[in-house]
Every structure is written in structure tokens, then in C-alpha cells.
Amino acid sequence: MESYTIDRADFDASWAQANPILYETAIELVFYMTFVAMFAVSTYLYYHNKVTGARFLLYSTSAMFVLGTIQITLKVVIAVFALRMVRLAVEGSSLVRTTFIHDRVVFVRYILLTTNNAVTDSILIYRCYVVWGRAISVTFLPIMMLTAATILGYVTTFRDNYQLKSTISPEIAFIVSVATNSLLTTLTAGRMWWVGREVHRASSLPGTRSYNAAAVMILESGALYSFCVIAYLVSGAILSPPAIIINNVLTGALPQVVNIAPTLIAVRVGFRRGLEARFIDRASGSGNMTFTSIRMRSLV
């Protein structure tokens, strides 16, 4: 049995690089399993419930599942390479080849994360578009913001991988992404609240609370991603040990939270073919919707 001797400081430095990656991988696995369960439920609901755009939603959610699965697979590979680099450091072997492969895998994963975020926001844009009665003008600004966030994400990823000179901060892509998500959430939830207000004014049907519940549900689900990204950016800017731990947790959670947030809306709406689904059917069937004709049923 071979034995190796390594300076304690060198071992601590090597292990300090691998340790956060292992934590992040474990956390992402937990969030991935949560997403898998929600994906299975949402797929069942899309298939059995008659919701306008169900085919688009099913395909896009399946794309999120594929991207999320590839990302968690690559994360496990990265963790394996991190442990291998610790072993090579102990053996005193060269890390050049292993480090090169590790960095390429990280690069591909960040590319997939940016793509995943674009697919997720596309779903939110589609939902907003339909809830607004297929008014394409509502989507102009979100589409421009999504395009900007995606381009910034790709540019910063390529820059970091190839060590190119650029003054663009990687945080800008996250900030634009949060702004896009917040705008879409506000537009969709605001429309639901406005419809409930009009229903209350135009008829005696007790539907206002249902619409308000739908608006709150959309705000809660949309705020999940924004909160995680903001906490990630803030914790990354603070160098204290607790902030570093929080940042590691969010680094592991974010790739799957990107998928969980829109899927959560689908699950919460679809269990009883909730208010948003019926509203989408109404909005797509008639440009001039009669609020008094909507049959109400509570989401909760």
C-alpha cells in the first residue's frame, strides 16, 4: 500500500477548493429531486387538463427537465474531478490535464445555465402574453430584457473561460435576469388582480377573492427566483464566513430553482385546473372578454 507525504498547508488549500463543490453538489441534488417530482406532477396535469398552450408548456417544461438533468450530471462530474485533484495534489502529480477538463465542464455548465434561464423566462413571457389576451405589445419589453440577459450571460461565460478582457461584470446578467423575472411576474399578477377588480365591479359573482388568490400565487412563485438571485449576489459580495456558506448553498440551489419557480406555478394552478388556466382559456377564445361570464372557483 503506497503512502504519500504532503505539506499540511498544500493539502488544506486543495481541500478548501473541493469542499464547497461537494456541498453545492449535495444541495443541488436535493433541489433537483424536488424539481423532478414537480415536473412529473406538472406533466400529468398538462396532459390531463385542457389548458390553452398545453403543448408549448409541456415541450418547454420538458426542455427545462433535460437541461436541469444535464446540469446536475455535470455538477457530479465536477465534484468527481475536484476530488481527483485533491488526490493528485497528495500524490504530487500534475494537475494540468485534470484542471483543463474540469474548467471545460464548468464552462459548458454555465452555458447550459444561461440557456436554461432563457427557456424559463420564455415560459413566463408566454404565460404573460396569453393572460393579457394575446396582446403581443405586452411582451416587447420582456423579450428585449430576456435577450439582453441571455447575451450578457453568454458573453461573461466566454470571457471568463477564455480569459478575455472585458469591463462587463458577471453580476449584470443576474441583475437583468431578476428585473425580467420581476417585470413578468408583476405584469401577470397585475392583470389577474385587475380582472378580479373588473369582475367585482361588473357583476355580483363572488370571484374577486379567487383572482386575488391567483395574483398572490403568481407573486409568491415569481419571487422565489428573484429572492434567491438577490441573496446570492449579496452573499457573494460579503466575505464573512456565514455569507460564504449562504453563497455556497445558493450556488447549489440556483440551477434548479430556475426550473422550480415556473413549474411551481403550473402545479399549484393545475391541481384543480385553477383560475389562471380558466382565464387563459377565456382570453385565448375571445379578444373582448366578458368578465361576468367567468365561472368562479377558488384556487385554495
C-alpha positions, -999 to +999 in steps of 0.1 A: +000+000+000+015+033-011+019+062+012+023+099+004+036+129+023+022+163+016+026+196+033-004+204+055-008+239+040-009+224+005-035+198+015-057+224+032-056+246+002-065+217-021-093+205+001-106+241+006-112+242-032-130+208-033-151+212-001-176+239-013-181+220-046-191+189-027-216+209-006-230+226-037-234+192-054-253+177-024-276+207-022-283+208-060-292+171-058-318+178-032-333+206-053-331+185-084-351+157-069-377+183-058-379+196-094-382+160-108-412+154-085-428+187-096-420+180-133-438+147-131-469+163-115-470+192-140-466+168-169-495+148-157-516+180-152-507+194-187-517+161-202-550+156-184-562+192-181-574+212-211-552+243-209-546+265-238-510+262-249-506+229-231-483+215-259-460+245-257-459+243-219-453+206-220-424+209-245-408+238-227-411+222-193-395+190-208-367+212-222-362+225-186-361+190-173-335+179-199-313+210-192-317+205-154-307+169-157-276+176-178-266+203-153-268+181-123-249+154-141-221+178-150-221+190-114-215+155-102-187+152-128-172+185-115-173+171-079-155+139-090-128+160-107-125+181-076-118+150-055-094+138-081-074+170-080-071+166-042-058+131-048-033+143-074-021+170-051-015+144-024+004+122-049+024+152-061+012+145-097+005+171-124-029+188-122-027+204-157-048+179-176-074+174-149-078+211-143-082+217-180-110+191-183-126+205-150-126+240-164-142+229-197-170+211-179-177+242-157-178+263-189-204+240-205-224+240-174-226+278-173-236+279-209-265+255-201-275+276-171-278+307-193-298+287-219-320+272-191-328+306-178-338+318-213-362+288-217-377+295-182-383+332-189-397+323-223-424+303-205-431+333-182-434+355-213-458+331-230-479+329-198-480+367-196-488+370-233-518+347-230-531+361-198-531+396-214-554+382-241-526+376-266-516+412-267-481+410-282-473+446-273-470+435-237-441+412-245-419+437-263-400+449-232-397+415-215-384+400-247-357+427-251-347+423-215-345+385-218-324+389-250-301+413-231-297+390-201-290+359-223-264+377-244-247+391-212-247+356-197-230+341-228-205+370-231-194+368-195-192+330-196-170+330-227-149+359-212-142+340-180-135+308-198-111+322-224-098+349-200-107+377-224-105+414-214-139+430-207-154+455-183-187+437-181-194+425-146-209+390-144-234+403-119-251+424-146-265+394-163-281+382-130-295+417-123-311+419-157-325+384-153-340+394-119-355+425-135-370+405-163-385+379-139-399+406-117-414+425-146-431+394-159-444+384-125-458+419-119-475+421-153-491+386-150-502+391-113-513+426-120-535+415-149-551+389-127-558+414-100-573+439-125-596+412-139-608+404-104-614+441-098-635+443-130-654+412-122-663+427-088-674+459-104-694+443-132-712+415-115-723+401-082-703+369-086-680+363-056-649+359-077-626+387-065-610+366-038-602+339-064-585+363-087-566+379-058-555+344-047-542+338-082-523+370-082-507+362-048-498+327-060-480+341-091-462+367-070-451+341-045-438+317-071-421+345-091-405+360-060-388+327-053-362+330-081-357+367-076-351+363-038-325+335-044-306+355-070-305+387-049-294+367-018-267+350-040-254+384-052-254+400-018-238+370+000-212+368-028-202+404-021-197+398+016-165+380+027-177+368+062-178+330+068-217+329+072-221+348+039-198+324+022-218+294+034-250+310+023-234+317-011-224+281-015-259+269-006-274+293-032-248+283-058-260+248-055-297+257-054-299+283-082-296+260-113-326+240-101-346+270-086-346+284-121-368+254-131-387+250-099-402+286-099-423+283-131-431+246-125-444+255-091-470+278-107-481+250-131-485+226-102-504+250-080-527+261-108-532+227-123-543+206-094-579+218-097-574+235-131-573+267-112-582+302-120-553+311-142-559+282-165-596+291-170-586+327-175-562+316-202-589+297-220-612+327-219-585+351-230-575+330-260-610+324-271-622+360-273-603+393-275-632+411-258-637+390-227-669+394-207-660+393-171-694+384-159-694+352-179-665+337-160-674+309-136-655+313-104-639+287-082-614+292-055-578+281-060-574+270-024 
